Amino acid sequence: MKKSFYISGMGLLLLALAGCTSNYVMTTKSGQTIVTEGKPQLDKETGMTSYVDQDGNTREINSSDVAQLIKDN
């Protein structure tokens, strides 16, 4: 019985960790640093990159203004 409880607990822990999103750090060509929740998405048609900021707001930036994108550990 303890073994099945332990395995169930580990399974729930893995599901919880899988649901977490990674943060990314975008640096603009002007030197601004933007921390995003989840990976920013590039819209090839408009040339804009959309992202969710730390306050949960969806924002867009011109992709040509982005100098660097790094996944935050």
Secondary structure, DSSP 8 states (H G I E B T S, - for coil): -HHHHHHHHHHHHHHHHHT---EEEEEETTS-EEEEES--EEETTTTEEEEEBTTS-EEEEEGGGEEEEEEE-
